[in-house]
Amino acid sequence: MKHVLILSDGRMGHLNQSIAFAKTMNYSYDILDVKFKNKFCKVLSYVFDTLSIYSKYLLDIGVLQKYTMVIGTGSNTYYATKVMAKVMGVKSVVMMFPKGYRLNFDLIFAQSHDNPPKQKNILEIPANFSYVEPKGIYVKEKKKSIGVVIGGDNSIFKMSEKNLSEQFDFIKTYYKGYALAITTSPRTSTEVEMLVASYDFDYEVIFSKNPINPIPDFLEQCETVFITADSTSMISEAISYGKSNVIILPLESTTKDSENKFTTFIKTLEKEGYLHIFDGNIQNKNRKIDFTQYTKQVQI
């Protein structure tokens, strides 16, 4: 069994993609937190990469043992992935398209919405790599259940409490007689968490008070799972596991351009039958992605 090194930038949505690849490939792994020493070092990393200069002195990292592969996800890991792979003389793998850096990794998993170029070392995938393991955190009642997953604001979207309230009202009315389960996430604002708490759902996780993740259990047990449009990671998990229908709750854009990587991502998945973007009506879509079809193509 290969023993690989996963570099983490501290973002669970990124780290989980690397872990998903390792688990799907049946690799054992260690996780190492990595960051640039300062913002200037990150800027310098783009210049150094262009010049094929790979210096660990730009990075804040610990002592390493020998591994057979280095895996990274997220812009703060890409340069470090190259540095560590070169130091150890092993293969480099990144789980998202590494914008700004040269594409000379041994393997790049690139999401379709990033429009990656056609290269032998780039494997295009429709969503973020995911590996879902239910933990028994949520156990549904005897009646059918509906799951709701709430994210938070990002650089593209801002959550409107008014719109969320209207969406919650619809869900509670449309699915009357169902058990309704909801969870917030690390990025959910205090105001949105207060709104969630005011609705008295049958099962409720307020992440700031109870930092657990029942999403895998929702996907295993709920007939339908609603997810806000702000997280490609959560959406990718939903379309890769279980039998739940997946419905996306659209959010207000903070930019003038209505088309962005998030909207392109979910619209493409809707066309392929993986999910439905909520428009006041319910459509049941539950096609699932099997990521092993992509790992079978890996030859490194």
Buried (B, 14 or more C-beta within 10 A) or exposed (E): EBBBBBBBBEBEBBBBBBBBBBBBBEBEBEBBEBBBEEEEBBEBBBEBBEEEEBEBEBBBBEEBEEBBBBBBBBBBBBBBBBBBBBEBEBBBBBBBBBEEBEBEBBBBBBBBBBEBEEEEEBBBBBBBBBBBEBEEBBEBEEEBBBBBBBBBBBEBBBBEEEEBEEBBEBBBEEBEEBBBBBBBBEBBBEEBBEBBBEBEBBBBBBBEEEEEBBBBBBBBBBBBBBBBBBBBBBBBBBBBBBEBBBBBBBBEBEEEEEEBEBBBBBBBBBEBEBBBBBEEEBEEBBEBBEBEEBBEEEEE
